[in-house]
Amino acid sequence: MNRRLTQVRQISQIERNPCNLFNQCESAVQRFLNRRLMQIGQISQIERNP
Protein backbone atom coordinates (compact mmCIF):
# COMPACT_ATOMS: atom_id res chain seq x y z
CA MET A 1 0.00 0.00 0.00
CA ASN A 2 2.81 2.39 0.89
CA ARG A 3 4.59 1.76 -2.37
CA ARG A 4 1.42 2.36 -4.30
CA LEU A 5 1.05 5.69 -2.51
CA THR A 6 4.57 6.81 -3.36
CA GLN A 7 4.02 5.86 -7.01
CA VAL A 8 0.82 7.88 -7.11
CA ARG A 9 2.58 10.77 -5.40
CA GLN A 10 5.42 10.67 -7.94
CA ILE A 11 2.97 10.63 -10.83
CA SER A 12 1.07 13.62 -9.45
CA GLN A 13 4.37 15.48 -8.99
CA ILE A 14 5.24 14.80 -12.62
CA GLU A 15 1.80 16.01 -13.70
CA ARG A 16 2.25 19.22 -11.75
CA ASN A 17 5.79 19.75 -12.99
CA PRO A 18 6.57 17.78 -16.15
CA CYS A 19 9.67 19.90 -16.78
CA ASN A 20 11.24 18.52 -13.63
CA LEU A 21 11.61 15.05 -15.11
CA PHE A 22 13.06 16.47 -18.29
CA ASN A 23 15.48 18.65 -16.34
CA GLN A 24 16.74 15.67 -14.36
CA CYS A 25 17.44 13.78 -17.57
CA GLU A 26 18.95 16.85 -19.17
CA SER A 27 21.34 17.52 -16.32
CA ALA A 28 22.47 13.88 -16.35
CA VAL A 29 23.15 14.14 -20.08
CA GLN A 30 24.91 17.46 -19.51
CA ARG A 31 27.19 15.95 -16.86
CA PHE A 32 27.99 13.04 -19.13
CA LEU A 33 28.81 15.35 -22.05
CA ASN A 34 30.95 17.58 -19.84
CA ARG A 35 32.95 14.57 -18.69
CA ARG A 36 33.48 13.47 -22.30
CA LEU A 37 34.53 16.99 -23.27
CA MET A 38 37.01 17.16 -20.41
CA GLN A 39 38.50 13.81 -21.43
CA ILE A 40 38.79 14.96 -25.04
CA GLY A 41 40.39 18.22 -23.87
CA GLN A 42 42.94 16.31 -21.81
CA ILE A 43 43.76 14.05 -24.76
CA SER A 44 44.29 16.99 -27.11
CA GLN A 45 46.51 18.67 -24.49
CA ILE A 46 48.65 15.56 -24.38
CA GLU A 47 48.84 15.52 -28.18
CA ARG A 48 49.96 19.15 -28.26
CA ASN A 49 52.45 18.74 -25.44
CA PRO A 50 53.61 15.15 -24.86
PDB file of N, H, CA, C and O in Angstrom:
ATOM      1  N   MET A   1       0.841  -1.205   0.000  1.00  0.00           N
ATOM      2  CA  MET A   1       0.000   0.000   0.000  1.00  0.00           C
ATOM      3  C   MET A   1       0.877   1.256   0.000  1.00  0.00           C
ATOM      4  O   MET A   1       0.614   2.211  -0.731  1.00  0.00           O
ATOM      5  N   ASN A   2       1.919   1.236   0.831  1.00  0.00           N
ATOM      6  H   ASN A   2       2.133   0.460   1.425  1.00  0.00           H
ATOM      7  CA  ASN A   2       2.811   2.390   0.887  1.00  0.00           C
ATOM      8  C   ASN A   2       3.472   2.666  -0.456  1.00  0.00           C
ATOM      9  O   ASN A   2       3.579   3.811  -0.897  1.00  0.00           O
ATOM     10  N   ARG A   3       3.915   1.578  -1.098  1.00  0.00           N
ATOM     11  H   ARG A   3       3.828   0.648  -0.740  1.00  0.00           H
ATOM     12  CA  ARG A   3       4.593   1.759  -2.374  1.00  0.00           C
ATOM     13  C   ARG A   3       3.644   2.332  -3.409  1.00  0.00           C
ATOM     14  O   ARG A   3       4.013   3.194  -4.206  1.00  0.00           O
ATOM     15  N   ARG A   4       2.429   1.843  -3.381  1.00  0.00           N
ATOM     16  H   ARG A   4       2.129   1.143  -2.733  1.00  0.00           H
ATOM     17  CA  ARG A   4       1.418   2.359  -4.303  1.00  0.00           C
ATOM     18  C   ARG A   4       1.242   3.863  -4.087  1.00  0.00           C
ATOM     19  O   ARG A   4       1.130   4.627  -5.046  1.00  0.00           O
ATOM     20  N   LEU A   5       1.219   4.271  -2.842  1.00  0.00           N
ATOM     21  H   LEU A   5       1.310   3.651  -2.063  1.00  0.00           H
ATOM     22  CA  LEU A   5       1.046   5.690  -2.514  1.00  0.00           C
ATOM     23  C   LEU A   5       2.208   6.516  -3.056  1.00  0.00           C
ATOM     24  O   LEU A   5       1.996   7.583  -3.631  1.00  0.00           O
ATOM     25  N   THR A   6       3.436   6.027  -2.874  1.00  0.00           N
ATOM     26  H   THR A   6       3.608   5.160  -2.407  1.00  0.00           H
ATOM     27  CA  THR A   6       4.575   6.806  -3.365  1.00  0.00           C
ATOM     28  C   THR A   6       4.543   6.889  -4.880  1.00  0.00           C
ATOM     29  O   THR A   6       4.890   7.926  -5.446  1.00  0.00           O
ATOM     30  N   GLN A   7       4.130   5.812  -5.551  1.00  0.00           N
ATOM     31  H   GLN A   7       3.847   4.971  -5.091  1.00  0.00           H
ATOM     32  CA  GLN A   7       4.022   5.857  -7.007  1.00  0.00           C
ATOM     33  C   GLN A   7       3.014   6.910  -7.435  1.00  0.00           C
ATOM     34  O   GLN A   7       3.274   7.711  -8.333  1.00  0.00           O
ATOM     35  N   VAL A   8       1.860   6.899  -6.779  1.00  0.00           N
ATOM     36  H   VAL A   8       1.649   6.248  -6.049  1.00  0.00           H
ATOM     37  CA  VAL A   8       0.820   7.878  -7.106  1.00  0.00           C
ATOM     38  C   VAL A   8       1.338   9.289  -6.849  1.00  0.00           C
ATOM     39  O   VAL A   8       1.098  10.202  -7.638  1.00  0.00           O
ATOM     40  N   ARG A   9       2.048   9.455  -5.743  1.00  0.00           N
ATOM     41  H   ARG A   9       2.243   8.713  -5.102  1.00  0.00           H
ATOM     42  CA  ARG A   9       2.584  10.771  -5.403  1.00  0.00           C
ATOM     43  C   ARG A   9       3.581  11.227  -6.466  1.00  0.00           C
ATOM     44  O   ARG A   9       3.558  12.384  -6.886  1.00  0.00           O
ATOM     45  N   GLN A  10       4.452  10.323  -6.900  1.00  0.00           N
ATOM     46  H   GLN A  10       4.471   9.383  -6.559  1.00  0.00           H
ATOM     47  CA  GLN A  10       5.422  10.668  -7.937  1.00  0.00           C
ATOM     48  C   GLN A  10       4.725  11.075  -9.221  1.00  0.00           C
ATOM     49  O   GLN A  10       5.105  12.055  -9.861  1.00  0.00           O
ATOM     50  N   ILE A  11       3.702  10.317  -9.592  1.00  0.00           N
ATOM     51  H   ILE A  11       3.393   9.521  -9.072  1.00  0.00           H
ATOM     52  CA  ILE A  11       2.973  10.629 -10.826  1.00  0.00           C
ATOM     53  C   ILE A  11       2.340  12.006 -10.724  1.00  0.00           C
ATOM     54  O   ILE A  11       2.406  12.789 -11.672  1.00  0.00           O
ATOM     55  N   SER A  12       1.725  12.314  -9.582  1.00  0.00           N
ATOM     56  H   SER A  12       1.671  11.679  -8.812  1.00  0.00           H
ATOM     57  CA  SER A  12       1.072  13.618  -9.455  1.00  0.00           C
ATOM     58  C   SER A  12       2.108  14.738  -9.459  1.00  0.00           C
ATOM     59  O   SER A  12       1.832  15.828  -9.959  1.00  0.00           O
ATOM     60  N   GLN A  13       3.291  14.488  -8.912  1.00  0.00           N
ATOM     61  H   GLN A  13       3.515  13.602  -8.505  1.00  0.00           H
ATOM     62  CA  GLN A  13       4.369  15.477  -8.986  1.00  0.00           C
ATOM     63  C   GLN A  13       4.742  15.736 -10.438  1.00  0.00           C
ATOM     64  O   GLN A  13       4.906  16.884 -10.850  1.00  0.00           O
ATOM     65  N   ILE A  14       4.873  14.664 -11.210  1.00  0.00           N
ATOM     66  H   ILE A  14       4.739  13.731 -10.875  1.00  0.00           H
ATOM     67  CA  ILE A  14       5.242  14.801 -12.619  1.00  0.00           C
ATOM     68  C   ILE A  14       4.156  15.562 -13.365  1.00  0.00           C
ATOM     69  O   ILE A  14       4.458  16.380 -14.234  1.00  0.00           O
ATOM     70  N   GLU A  15       2.894  15.301 -13.036  1.00  0.00           N
ATOM     71  H   GLU A  15       2.648  14.636 -12.331  1.00  0.00           H
ATOM     72  CA  GLU A  15       1.797  16.007 -13.700  1.00  0.00           C
ATOM     73  C   GLU A  15       1.841  17.497 -13.375  1.00  0.00           C
ATOM     74  O   GLU A  15       1.596  18.340 -14.237  1.00  0.00           O
ATOM     75  N   ARG A  16       2.154  17.806 -12.128  1.00  0.00           N
ATOM     76  H   ARG A  16       2.353  17.120 -11.427  1.00  0.00           H
ATOM     77  CA  ARG A  16       2.251  19.224 -11.749  1.00  0.00           C
ATOM     78  C   ARG A  16       3.443  19.873 -12.427  1.00  0.00           C
ATOM     79  O   ARG A  16       3.361  21.019 -12.870  1.00  0.00           O
ATOM     80  N   ASN A  17       4.545  19.152 -12.510  1.00  0.00           N
ATOM     81  H   ASN A  17       4.612  18.222 -12.150  1.00  0.00           H
ATOM     82  CA  ASN A  17       5.791  19.749 -12.986  1.00  0.00           C
ATOM     83  C   ASN A  17       6.479  18.801 -13.969  1.00  0.00           C
ATOM     84  O   ASN A  17       7.458  18.146 -13.609  1.00  0.00           O
ATOM     85  N   PRO A  18       5.983  18.721 -15.195  1.00  0.00           N
ATOM     86  CA  PRO A  18       6.571  17.781 -16.153  1.00  0.00           C
ATOM     87  C   PRO A  18       7.993  18.171 -16.545  1.00  0.00           C
ATOM     88  O   PRO A  18       8.781  17.318 -16.951  1.00  0.00           O
ATOM     89  N   CYS A  19       8.322  19.455 -16.424  1.00  0.00           N
ATOM     90  H   CYS A  19       7.681  20.149 -16.095  1.00  0.00           H
ATOM     91  CA  CYS A  19       9.671  19.904 -16.775  1.00  0.00           C
ATOM     92  C   CYS A  19      10.704  19.290 -15.844  1.00  0.00           C
ATOM     93  O   CYS A  19      11.849  19.067 -16.236  1.00  0.00           O
ATOM     94  N   ASN A  20      10.297  19.018 -14.615  1.00  0.00           N
ATOM     95  H   ASN A  20       9.367  19.199 -14.297  1.00  0.00           H
ATOM     96  CA  ASN A  20      11.238  18.519 -13.627  1.00  0.00           C
ATOM     97  C   ASN A  20      11.897  17.228 -14.104  1.00  0.00           C
ATOM     98  O   ASN A  20      13.113  17.066 -13.997  1.00  0.00           O
ATOM     99  N   LEU A  21      11.098  16.325 -14.625  1.00  0.00           N
ATOM    100  H   LEU A  21      10.111  16.457 -14.712  1.00  0.00           H
ATOM    101  CA  LEU A  21      11.610  15.052 -15.107  1.00  0.00           C
ATOM    102  C   LEU A  21      12.589  15.291 -16.245  1.00  0.00           C
ATOM    103  O   LEU A  21      13.668  14.700 -16.290  1.00  0.00           O
ATOM    104  N   PHE A  22      12.200  16.157 -17.157  1.00  0.00           N
ATOM    105  H   PHE A  22      11.324  16.637 -17.121  1.00  0.00           H
ATOM    106  CA  PHE A  22      13.057  16.474 -18.290  1.00  0.00           C
ATOM    107  C   PHE A  22      14.366  17.094 -17.817  1.00  0.00           C
ATOM    108  O   PHE A  22      15.436  16.768 -18.332  1.00  0.00           O
ATOM    109  N   ASN A  23      14.277  17.986 -16.840  1.00  0.00           N
ATOM    110  H   ASN A  23      13.408  18.250 -16.422  1.00  0.00           H
ATOM    111  CA  ASN A  23      15.480  18.649 -16.339  1.00  0.00           C
ATOM    112  C   ASN A  23      16.427  17.654 -15.692  1.00  0.00           C
ATOM    113  O   ASN A  23      17.644  17.770 -15.838  1.00  0.00           O
ATOM    114  N   GLN A  24      15.885  16.679 -14.981  1.00  0.00           N
ATOM    115  H   GLN A  24      14.896  16.584 -14.862  1.00  0.00           H
ATOM    116  CA  GLN A  24      16.737  15.671 -14.360  1.00  0.00           C
ATOM    117  C   GLN A  24      17.491  14.903 -15.434  1.00  0.00           C
ATOM    118  O   GLN A  24      18.696  14.684 -15.314  1.00  0.00           O
ATOM    119  N   CYS A  25      16.789  14.496 -16.477  1.00  0.00           N
ATOM    120  H   CYS A  25      15.810  14.674 -16.575  1.00  0.00           H
ATOM    121  CA  CYS A  25      17.436  13.776 -17.572  1.00  0.00           C
ATOM    122  C   CYS A  25      18.468  14.671 -18.229  1.00  0.00           C
ATOM    123  O   CYS A  25      19.583  14.243 -18.524  1.00  0.00           O
ATOM    124  N   GLU A  26      18.084  15.918 -18.455  1.00  0.00           N
ATOM    125  H   GLU A  26      17.178  16.266 -18.215  1.00  0.00           H
ATOM    126  CA  GLU A  26      18.947  16.848 -19.171  1.00  0.00           C
ATOM    127  C   GLU A  26      20.237  17.076 -18.397  1.00  0.00           C
ATOM    128  O   GLU A  26      21.320  17.094 -18.984  1.00  0.00           O
ATOM    129  N   SER A  27      20.129  17.250 -17.086  1.00  0.00           N
ATOM    130  H   SER A  27      19.250  17.235 -16.609  1.00  0.00           H
ATOM    131  CA  SER A  27      21.340  17.521 -16.319  1.00  0.00           C
ATOM    132  C   SER A  27      22.241  16.286 -16.292  1.00  0.00           C
ATOM    133  O   SER A  27      23.464  16.420 -16.271  1.00  0.00           O
ATOM    134  N   ALA A  28      21.659  15.095 -16.294  1.00  0.00           N
ATOM    135  H   ALA A  28      20.666  14.986 -16.311  1.00  0.00           H
ATOM    136  CA  ALA A  28      22.468  13.882 -16.354  1.00  0.00           C
ATOM    137  C   ALA A  28      23.223  13.819 -17.674  1.00  0.00           C
ATOM    138  O   ALA A  28      24.412  13.502 -17.710  1.00  0.00           O
ATOM    139  N   VAL A  29      22.516  14.126 -18.760  1.00  0.00           N
ATOM    140  H   VAL A  29      21.550  14.384 -18.731  1.00  0.00           H
ATOM    141  CA  VAL A  29      23.153  14.143 -20.077  1.00  0.00           C
ATOM    142  C   VAL A  29      24.253  15.203 -20.103  1.00  0.00           C
ATOM    143  O   VAL A  29      25.345  14.972 -20.623  1.00  0.00           O
ATOM    144  N   GLN A  30      23.946  16.356 -19.539  1.00  0.00           N
ATOM    145  H   GLN A  30      23.059  16.543 -19.117  1.00  0.00           H
ATOM    146  CA  GLN A  30      24.913  17.459 -19.508  1.00  0.00           C
ATOM    147  C   GLN A  30      26.184  17.044 -18.778  1.00  0.00           C
ATOM    148  O   GLN A  30      27.292  17.303 -19.248  1.00  0.00           O
ATOM    149  N   ARG A  31      26.019  16.397 -17.623  1.00  0.00           N
ATOM    150  H   ARG A  31      25.119  16.186 -17.241  1.00  0.00           H
ATOM    151  CA  ARG A  31      27.187  15.951 -16.858  1.00  0.00           C
ATOM    152  C   ARG A  31      28.005  14.965 -17.670  1.00  0.00           C
ATOM    153  O   ARG A  31      29.234  15.031 -17.700  1.00  0.00           O
ATOM    154  N   PHE A  32      27.300  14.041 -18.335  1.00  0.00           N
ATOM    155  H   PHE A  32      26.302  13.988 -18.311  1.00  0.00           H
ATOM    156  CA  PHE A  32      27.993  13.040 -19.134  1.00  0.00           C
ATOM    157  C   PHE A  32      28.791  13.709 -20.247  1.00  0.00           C
ATOM    158  O   PHE A  32      29.958  13.387 -20.469  1.00  0.00           O
ATOM    159  N   LEU A  33      28.144  14.647 -20.948  1.00  0.00           N
ATOM    160  H   LEU A  33      27.196  14.909 -20.768  1.00  0.00           H
ATOM    161  CA  LEU A  33      28.808  15.348 -22.052  1.00  0.00           C
ATOM    162  C   LEU A  33      30.001  16.144 -21.539  1.00  0.00           C
ATOM    163  O   LEU A  33      31.058  16.152 -22.170  1.00  0.00           O
ATOM    164  N   ASN A  34      29.840  16.808 -20.408  1.00  0.00           N
ATOM    165  H   ASN A  34      28.981  16.801 -19.895  1.00  0.00           H
ATOM    166  CA  ASN A  34      30.946  17.580 -19.841  1.00  0.00           C
ATOM    167  C   ASN A  34      32.134  16.686 -19.535  1.00  0.00           C
ATOM    168  O   ASN A  34      33.280  17.055 -19.795  1.00  0.00           O
ATOM    169  N   ARG A  35      31.861  15.503 -18.979  1.00  0.00           N
ATOM    170  H   ARG A  35      30.931  15.203 -18.768  1.00  0.00           H
ATOM    171  CA  ARG A  35      32.948  14.565 -18.692  1.00  0.00           C
ATOM    172  C   ARG A  35      33.663  14.175 -19.973  1.00  0.00           C
ATOM    173  O   ARG A  35      34.893  14.166 -20.031  1.00  0.00           O
ATOM    174  N   ARG A  36      32.875  13.848 -21.017  1.00  0.00           N
ATOM    175  H   ARG A  36      31.876  13.856 -20.971  1.00  0.00           H
ATOM    176  CA  ARG A  36      33.484  13.467 -22.300  1.00  0.00           C
ATOM    177  C   ARG A  36      34.333  14.613 -22.835  1.00  0.00           C
ATOM    178  O   ARG A  36      35.452  14.402 -23.303  1.00  0.00           O
ATOM    179  N   LEU A  37      33.795  15.825 -22.764  1.00  0.00           N
ATOM    180  H   LEU A  37      32.886  15.997 -22.383  1.00  0.00           H
ATOM    181  CA  LEU A  37      34.526  16.992 -23.271  1.00  0.00           C
ATOM    182  C   LEU A  37      35.837  17.174 -22.513  1.00  0.00           C
ATOM    183  O   LEU A  37      36.868  17.467 -23.117  1.00  0.00           O
ATOM    184  N   MET A  38      35.802  17.003 -21.199  1.00  0.00           N
ATOM    185  H   MET A  38      34.964  16.765 -20.708  1.00  0.00           H
ATOM    186  CA  MET A  38      37.011  17.161 -20.408  1.00  0.00           C
ATOM    187  C   MET A  38      38.038  16.110 -20.805  1.00  0.00           C
ATOM    188  O   MET A  38      39.226  16.414 -20.915  1.00  0.00           O
ATOM    189  N   GLN A  39      37.589  14.870 -21.022  1.00  0.00           N
ATOM    190  H   GLN A  39      36.624  14.623 -20.932  1.00  0.00           H
ATOM    191  CA  GLN A  39      38.501  13.807 -21.433  1.00  0.00           C
ATOM    192  C   GLN A  39      39.128  14.146 -22.778  1.00  0.00           C
ATOM    193  O   GLN A  39      40.335  13.995 -22.965  1.00  0.00           O
ATOM    194  N   ILE A  40      38.295  14.607 -23.716  1.00  0.00           N
ATOM    195  H   ILE A  40      37.314  14.729 -23.564  1.00  0.00           H
ATOM    196  CA  ILE A  40      38.790  14.962 -25.042  1.00  0.00           C
ATOM    197  C   ILE A  40      39.789  16.112 -24.927  1.00  0.00           C
ATOM    198  O   ILE A  40      40.824  16.107 -25.594  1.00  0.00           O
ATOM    199  N   GLY A  41      39.481  17.091 -24.085  1.00  0.00           N
ATOM    200  H   GLY A  41      38.640  17.095 -23.543  1.00  0.00           H
ATOM    201  CA  GLY A  41      40.390  18.217 -23.873  1.00  0.00           C
ATOM    202  C   GLY A  41      41.727  17.752 -23.322  1.00  0.00           C
ATOM    203  O   GLY A  41      42.775  18.238 -23.748  1.00  0.00           O
ATOM    204  N   GLN A  42      41.703  16.816 -22.378  1.00  0.00           N
ATOM    205  H   GLN A  42      40.852  16.422 -22.032  1.00  0.00           H
ATOM    206  CA  GLN A  42      42.942  16.307 -21.806  1.00  0.00           C
ATOM    207  C   GLN A  42      43.752  15.584 -22.873  1.00  0.00           C
ATOM    208  O   GLN A  42      44.973  15.731 -22.938  1.00  0.00           O
ATOM    209  N   ILE A  43      43.073  14.800 -23.709  1.00  0.00           N
ATOM    210  H   ILE A  43      42.081  14.680 -23.656  1.00  0.00           H
ATOM    211  CA  ILE A  43      43.763  14.054 -24.760  1.00  0.00           C
ATOM    212  C   ILE A  43      44.434  15.021 -25.728  1.00  0.00           C
ATOM    213  O   ILE A  43      45.593  14.827 -26.098  1.00  0.00           O
ATOM    214  N   SER A  44      43.710  16.064 -26.142  1.00  0.00           N
ATOM    215  H   SER A  44      42.769  16.222 -25.842  1.00  0.00           H
ATOM    216  CA  SER A  44      44.290  16.992 -27.112  1.00  0.00           C
ATOM    217  C   SER A  44      45.446  17.770 -26.479  1.00  0.00           C
ATOM    218  O   SER A  44      46.394  18.135 -27.174  1.00  0.00           O
ATOM    219  N   GLN A  45      45.378  18.029 -25.175  1.00  0.00           N
ATOM    220  H   GLN A  45      44.607  17.733 -24.610  1.00  0.00           H
ATOM    221  CA  GLN A  45      46.510  18.672 -24.494  1.00  0.00           C
ATOM    222  C   GLN A  45      47.739  17.780 -24.575  1.00  0.00           C
ATOM    223  O   GLN A  45      48.846  18.251 -24.840  1.00  0.00           O
ATOM    224  N   ILE A  46      47.536  16.500 -24.346  1.00  0.00           N
ATOM    225  H   ILE A  46      46.638  16.118 -24.131  1.00  0.00           H
ATOM    226  CA  ILE A  46      48.650  15.556 -24.382  1.00  0.00           C
ATOM    227  C   ILE A  46      49.229  15.504 -25.799  1.00  0.00           C
ATOM    228  O   ILE A  46      50.445  15.418 -25.975  1.00  0.00           O
ATOM    229  N   GLU A  47      48.356  15.555 -26.801  1.00  0.00           N
ATOM    230  H   GLU A  47      47.369  15.624 -26.658  1.00  0.00           H
ATOM    231  CA  GLU A  47      48.836  15.522 -28.180  1.00  0.00           C
ATOM    232  C   GLU A  47      49.668  16.762 -28.489  1.00  0.00           C
ATOM    233  O   GLU A  47      50.696  16.674 -29.160  1.00  0.00           O
ATOM    234  N   ARG A  48      49.227  17.909 -28.003  1.00  0.00           N
ATOM    235  H   ARG A  48      48.391  17.982 -27.458  1.00  0.00           H
ATOM    236  CA  ARG A  48      49.958  19.151 -28.260  1.00  0.00           C
ATOM    237  C   ARG A  48      51.287  19.153 -27.520  1.00  0.00           C
ATOM    238  O   ARG A  48      52.298  19.630 -28.034  1.00  0.00           O
ATOM    239  N   ASN A  49      51.269  18.610 -26.298  1.00  0.00           N
ATOM    240  H   ASN A  49      50.447  18.222 -25.880  1.00  0.00           H
ATOM    241  CA  ASN A  49      52.448  18.741 -25.443  1.00  0.00           C
ATOM    242  C   ASN A  49      52.739  17.404 -24.758  1.00  0.00           C
ATOM    243  O   ASN A  49      52.442  17.243 -23.574  1.00  0.00           O
ATOM    244  N   PRO A  50      53.308  16.457 -25.478  1.00  0.00           N
ATOM    245  CA  PRO A  50      53.614  15.155 -24.861  1.00  0.00           C
ATOM    246  C   PRO A  50      54.865  15.287 -23.982  1.00  0.00           C
ATOM    247  O   PRO A  50      55.297  14.310 -23.371  1.00  0.00           O
TER     248      PRO A  50
END
